[in-house]
Amino acid sequence: MVKRNSSLGVLISTLVFFFAGLWLILEGKALLEDQETSKGILVILGGIMSIMAAFRFRIQKVFDRWRG
């Protein structure tokens, strides 16, 4: 049996972060089209942060290499 580095819970949370981020970005775009600028920008920002959370382990590796 091959040992996995991540658990099923980590995989599920990563998928939820990613798809929630996409959904938030689309909703934010709709808000911007409805002339709700500040709310749209905040929702898009939340979506971007959620997608970044989906890539949290890769981002951590980049910072670990950068710090030495």
QUIURTA-V252503 format. One record per helix or strand of 2 or more residues. SS is the DSSP state (A for helix, B for strand). FROM is the first residue (numbers start at 1). LEN is the number of residues. Records with the same first field share a line. If there is no record, write none. Layout:
SS->FROM-LEN  FROM-LEN
This chain:
A->8-26  37-18  56-12
